Amino acid sequence: MDRHDDLDVRERKVEKRKDSSLVASTFIKYAAYLIIFFGILYFLINYILPMF
């Protein structure tokens, strides 16, 4: 008698998703972060640092 006869065997199918809208929304999010960061940096350099 085989020891594996009583095991419940389940198959899993993994599908790779290529969702271009997810990639685009992630790119837009990080691009917005960069624009905000450089905007704050520009503000600090041009308006706050000359006061010192």
PEJO-V341914 format. One record per residue. N is the residue number from 0. SS is DSSP state (h for helix, s for strand, l for the rest). PSI is psi in radians with two decimals (none if undefined). Layout:
n={N | N}
ss={SS | SS}
psi={PSI | PSI}
This chain:
n={0 | 1 | 2 | 3 | 4 | 5 | 6 | 7 | 8 | 9 | 10 | 11 | 12 | 13 | 14 | 15 | 16 | 17 | 18 | 19 | 20 | 21 | 22 | 23 | 24 | 25 | 26 | 27 | 28 | 29 | 30 | 31 | 32 | 33 | 34 | 35 | 36 | 37 | 38 | 39 | 40 | 41 | 42 | 43 | 44 | 45 | 46 | 47 | 48 | 49 | 50 | 51}
ss={l | l | l | l | l | l | l | l | l | l | l | l | l | l | l | l | l | l | l | h | h | h | h | h | h | h | h | h | h | h | h | h | h | h | h | h | h | h | h | h | h | h | h | h | h | h | h | h | h | h | h | l}
psi={2.32 | 2.46 | -0.28 | 0.16 | -0.53 | 0.08 | 2.47 | 2.05 | 2.21 | 2.44 | 2.45 | 2.29 | 2.12 | 2.12 | 2.27 | 2.21 | 2.34 | 1.38 | 1.82 | -0.47 | -0.58 | -0.72 | -0.74 | -0.74 | -0.61 | -0.72 | -0.75 | -0.69 | -0.86 | -0.55 | -0.67 | -0.71 | -0.77 | -0.71 | -0.75 | -0.76 | -0.85 | -0.51 | -0.75 | -0.71 | -0.75 | -0.77 | -0.78 | -0.74 | -0.72 | -0.47 | -0.55 | -0.79 | -0.64 | -0.33 | -0.40 | none}
